[in-house]
Amino acid sequence: MRYAETGFNLEIDLSRGNIERVETDQRLTELHLGGLGTNAKILWDRVSPETDPFSSDNLLIIGTGLLCGTPAVGANRTIVSTMSPQTLFMGYSMMGGFFAPELKYAGYDKVIFRGKSPKLIYVWINNDKVELRDASHLKGKGANETAELIRQELKDPNIHVAAIGLAGENKVYMASIEQGRSSASRQGVGAVMGDKGIKAIAVRGTKDINIARPAEYIGLCNDVLNYIKYRAEHPIKNVEPIFEGLGSPQEMKLIDEKWHTTGFMWGNARTRRKDYWTKEVEEKWRETQESVRTRLISCYNCPMKCGAIISVPGISTYMMKCYSKLTYTMAAFSNLDFGFTIAQRATDYGVDGFSTPQTMAFALELYEAGILTDQDMPGMPSDTEGRFYWLLDRIVRREGIGDILANGTYWAAKQIGKGAEEFAHNNIKKHEQLPLKLGMLNPVYFLMYCTGEKANITQIEGQFPQEPFPNREMREEFVKDWIQVPDEKFKKYFLDWEPRGENANPLYPTPQMASEIVEWMEKMHYIDDALGVCAGLSSFPLKPPYHMHNYPAFISAATGIDMDQAGLNKIYQRNRNLVRANNIRRGLSRADEKPPEDHWKKRFPEIEEKLLDTYYEYKGWDRNGIPKKETLNELGLDYIREDFEQRGIIKNE
Ligand code: SF4
């Protein structure tokens, strides 16, 4: 019997219209867990590095995490993996909501698409019955509308649907896969879904998931619930409200946006407005938010309610969560009511709420600089809000200048030329990032931004505070109940980290300490992404309920696999190197590992080189960031070593 996982994948060849239910190899679960780990293994095995993201040989994997569908709180992530048209590397993007548990209940751990459908289809997975159905009547429909039409057509309101909007159909690089209560938005996964001719995947499942040791497992789940309650009653002291608790940043509850609006950048990551937040603005924003937020909602089996149903008069309702509340507003130098209104259209078109507003602000900056002209923007309105709608409509249709902008700022700048590259300044690995500009180089965050394979800083952040606390008393207070640290040394690193002086950025934490801290942060992300646990309850907040001390017990009780911290650490290392190997084979090198160029005002090239050298060494990689032979052999990744040797990536001595 298989525990926690179903033991079956759905393999769908869209070119042939062939559907197979394939039993998986349990040994792979022991080596990689599930989710991101096994997705990366499948991509390594089956997608050659020469494969173009829009080739029919590219795969689109809709994977569930190993614990999804079990009673583990917040285990609901779908991990969508493919070769990304945006970065040209392996892309993986997560969505919460209800989709992954439903897919497990239908009897599948993953759906693996290959080929391309000759006509637009949607997939209907109803337990053992799986069909590819004509979707020509859904062409051009919004993502949320598509989901609703499919539920009506199949006469079941409980079906969960992941759909693309117009942007995905038109292979816009920033196209998302929308799922009602969440979306997989980054790295162009919606564009690949559109390229494959899949409008939507609808799923309904009524089967059970087996748990190896149910009583023990329920006890662990209850411990997590109790901790969530405790943390709600005992917010972390001395930090911004956004860091006090758990979950995704609680933007739908919070009204006070002083921290974001005065600290983050407006426009295309350009301008800080230090005096923006006033009593008047707060009152106005409160009124706006409370008038459109009809109720707070959660993902499957989670009490956190990070999202909200937003209902702006005159347009259909949609779900919003997290920092996307502010991305359109701040990119357009506008107001919150604009942000809530345009986000509805953007969600139905199915676009990433981070890249899209930045790309539109980038276009307007080019226009103001005379690099784009009236000839490029015929009929564009004169007001900024009107311009944002105008640009959005053209980007998702790939019309006129929208066809160039649809590829994001990096590729658009290259195509436009005339100095446009200077304006595409907020990318990592060709992908737009959070709009931040800070003062002094922060060693830990430098390494996370540079070396993270998600190409997304919001998903790299973690349990080690982003800044030193002002004084030692505050730091001592913080470490008192810091049970999540995998090693006591991290408490000392934090206690000694000062805002100024010898033990301050950029010299402290030292490169060695920074490498160790980064490994802890990324470890939690890799484990979450393999288990399908929401980062909001593990790798993202400062003091989460899931951590290295209780994860092994969860995995053991759920799967029956004998797991301890050393074993889990090895799986993380294996998955980390496997994802990296996919990218190395596609050309990733040290030259790609740099933060957005003006993320920090004060940069230190020598320290930055030293940081990368030390981190690579600590990871068992060479100076170019390529895993060494002994590292690969040690992790049982000798097939990667052999491939690298054959390709001349590492020497066969
Ligand atoms: S913490 Fe928030 S985002 Fe995460 S599963 Fe719960 S409701 Fe969803």
Boltz pocket constraint, residues with backbone or C-beta under 6 A from the ligand:
constraints:
  - pocket:
      binder: B
      contacts: [[A, 74], [A, 76], [A, 96], [A, 97], [A, 246], [A, 247], [A, 248], [A, 297], [A, 298], [A, 299], [A, 300], [A, 302], [A, 303], [A, 304], [A, 305], [A, 306], [A, 307], [A, 534], [A, 535], [A, 536], [A, 537]]
      max_distance: 6.0
